[in-house]
Amino acid sequence: MIRSALTALLLLATASLQAADLKIGVIDMSKVFQEFHKTKTAAEKYKGNYEKASQEMNERSTAYKNLANEAQKLQKMAQDSIITPEQRAKYGADFNDKMKELRSMEMEMQEFAERRQTQLKQEDMSIRKGLYEEILDVVRARAKKDAFDFVFDKTGVSLSTVPILLHVREGAATDLTDQLIVELNKDAPPPGTEPKKEEAAPKADAAKK
């Protein structure tokens, strides 16, 4: 028993010494992702696509309301006792046709909304995946260059929503967050570059007119 206890203590001591030699890095992946210049560019692009889809939906909604108003007027005319039965029958037939058109438009609007929502969701997931892969490539390159044994995301959580990294002794790990942000943004375009390009496009269109 005593020999077993001593062996266990020796193993623990050896493990502690080995752990002390480990070079550990931590990253605030959430901050890195948000501060990455490509994330901001992608967010602007996504916002533009979302607003375009919303505008298209609003246009369909306006057309639907106008059609519904027309149907309501036809219904009133079909019930008007002043006009002849023939006229009421004609307005009634027109009303039925308009209602069929309304139901068809309702289905088209629902399909459009679901399709665009799916497209936007897939686009967002694809963009995020690409950005995270690019960030991870830089993380791995830095870890290899500076000989880090482990690099942890200090904002990561487990499936039970419990933080994966519960505690790090002060000085035991190097925070690479700010260094990685600088590395990722070293090739970022100068501020104002992209808006100028967008402003030039309308001028070119105006010149064509």
Secondary structure, DSSP 8 states (H G I E B T S, - for coil): -HHHHHHHHHHHHHHHHHHHT--EEEE-HHHHHHH-HHHHHHHHHHHHHHHHHHHHHHHHHHHHHHHHHHHHHHHHHHT-SSS-HHHHHHHHHHHHHHHHHHHHHHHHHHHHHHHHHHHHHHHHHHHHHHHHHHHHHHHHHHHHHTT-SEEEETT-B-TTS-BS-----TTSEEE-HHHHHHHHTTT---TTHHHHHHHHHHHHHHHH-
